[in-house]
Amino acid sequence: MKVYLLLFLSVVALFLAGCSQLGGQVQREYVCPNGVIVTNASQCPPVQQVVEQTDPEMKICEEMPDVENMHFSDYCYMGLAYKRENVSICKKISENQKASCYSGLAVFKSDATLCDGAGTQKNNCYSTYATQKDDVTACDKITETYIKDSCYSQYASKAGNSTVCEKIKTLNSKDNCYSNIASSQCDTSLCNKIVNSNLKDQCLRNIQSCSGQTPKQIE
């Protein structure tokens, strides 16, 4: 009988050793995946956070200093995102640098859909992609008129494609689009598409000064 009593008391002692009394309630201990001991599983850090804590390269980026307006952690995360070709790392970059991370990876992987994850910077991401990949369809995805018009204008000038100027909504931007291409191609027919009379006259004067080229005549 004494043996059973001693055995029972030992079990009770072991049980109490793993618990603590707080406010009259038994507090059980829970070990999280990262080894942290808490009283409730909901108190454990998110799984992603646990992974980052065990990732030495991510840890290095996290500990990078900020000097005035220079966020060295941004460049560290950006380099790591390119190295791993992992667009999710771009989420850790500050807002004003985020577009560069997303657009860089989008261009590198030839996948404009990666810009979708850039949040408030996705329009700038699409614009950069369109210019660097000569893909005007990326301009179509932009939702902000000013950025979209600028995207079309840059593409049209670079490609020498005046038909893209028609897509521009802002009148001044459209006129400038025609003027730029008209001057580069010495094409008076494009000057004739300009609505602003002063800019149209300037466009025609620019073409008259084309060196060694005969301007195309207005249709």
ABEGO torsion letter per residue (X at the ends): XAAAAAAAAAAAAAAAAABBBBGGBBBBBBBBAAGBBBABAAABBBAAAAAAAABAAAAAAAABBBBEABBAAAAAAAAAAAAAGBAAAAAABBAAAAAAAAAAAAAAAGBAAAAAAAEAAAAAAAAAAAAAAGBAAAAAABABAAAAAAAAAAAAAAAGBAAAAAABABAAAAAAAAAAAAAAAGBAAAAAABABAAAAAAAAAAAAABBGBBBBBBX
